[in-house]
Amino acid sequence: IGHGGRDRMVSELKQKYCNITKEAIMTYLKLCIHCEKKSSNPKRGLVSKPILHKAFNSRAQMDLIDMQSQSFNDFRYIMNYQDHLTKFVILRPLKTKRAEEIAFNLMDIYTIFGAPAILHSDNGREFVNKIITELNEMWGDIKIVHGKPRHSQSQGSIERANRDVEDILATWMAENNSTDWPTALKFIQFQKNRAFHSGIGRSPYEAMFGCPVRLGVASVGFPSDQVANLNTEEDIETIINSQLEKSPDDDIDIVNQQQQNILSAREESVKCLEKQAKKMIKTSNRKLKSINVGTTVRIPIPDVDKARGSPRNLLAVVTDIQDDLYKLCTENGFLKHRYTRTEIVPCDENFLDLKETTNSAKEKEITLREAAGHNSIAGTQGYQRCHCKTKCQNNRCACRAAKKLCNSKC
């Protein structure tokens, strides 16, 4: 029945046998190596080892929101830049996603707030390398390293920020009856940064500057009945002088208090993030059982790393565990990168023997794509897809240039 799973097997067995329980069928399926390779994987909503930073600009995250279907004045993307500690967000409209344009906008941010030590993006390590190279050409003194690609430990913070930005943008466009989203980004950035963030226990603006958002004279603390009568700077000075007579604090004390407020806000943000991290680890430990050395696990293979007709999973055996990171070995070699607990799923049966698998690997290190290619008879590379909005009419289309039909538009 083509390894069709439990329900198909039950339907077939009913025609020939009786008194065969679903438990017996599930036990049989768990012993099938082909069924394990094609099994669906649970959604990854857990983080086993969250990232924590205690200083501003230690790590920054960047992502792009695709707005090509709603382009306005040739702007097609939104660059979302977020500081990992304060969760302070900066939004910029982009016409392209070329490294040069992104680096130019990042340089504008860095000359105001300074540059982070680590720049992380889920768009890939090569993509970030190009951006860092462009930044070095513009500003030779800058030194930034890239974070890990597809980093499962980043807690999905930038993805949640993207979702918030899209929701606020949709509301703004509906309220203002406008599609001018590049102009709206300034207001969306302000609303996002002034809103309470549960992860740090305060708004990103307070974590960054140590005080609530101010909206002109109305936020200074003047009585509401006097604000309406303020028209000139002299009116403001009159009220300030009357308040200074009651307050003996000098300017130095005010500055020192502001600096203390900033430090206190960031220290409290670190405590809130540590509390959130402990909660995430506790949830992860409760829902994910531990894996020992010698256990056979399956690793989901991304679509870009496998050919059509290939299994969706790769089987490997755990050879070493360090700092909750698992070293895996396949029949064709050791995988180069270590994996977290949330990235692998243990099999109920040990299909791979630890000693035999490590001997056949011969200490050779390979990538996940190479391992997927060795594991499949269909090929070693993924398949091409074009991003054409209408029909594929010229050779600028990747699939047409390769003389392949990737979808119904071709």
Secondary structure, DSSP 8 states (H G I E B T S, - for coil): --S--HHHHHHHHHTT--S--HHHHHHHHHT-HHHHHH---------SS-----STTSEEEEEEEE-GGG-BTTB-EEEEEEETTT--EEEEEES---HHHHHHHHHHHHHHH---SEEE-TT-HHHHHHHHHHHHHH-TT---EE--TT-GGGTTHHHHHHHHHHHHHHHHHHHHT---HHHHHHHHHHHHHHS-BTTTTB-HHHHHHSS----GGGGTT--HHHHTT--SHHHHHHHHHHHHHH----HHHHHHHHHHHHHHHHHHHHHHHHHHHHHHHHHHHHHS----TT-EEEEE--GGGS-TTS-SEEEEEEEEEETTEEEEEETTEEESS-B-GGG-EE-SS--S-HHHHHHHHTT-EE-HHHHHHHH-SS-SS-------SS---STTSHHHHTT---STT-
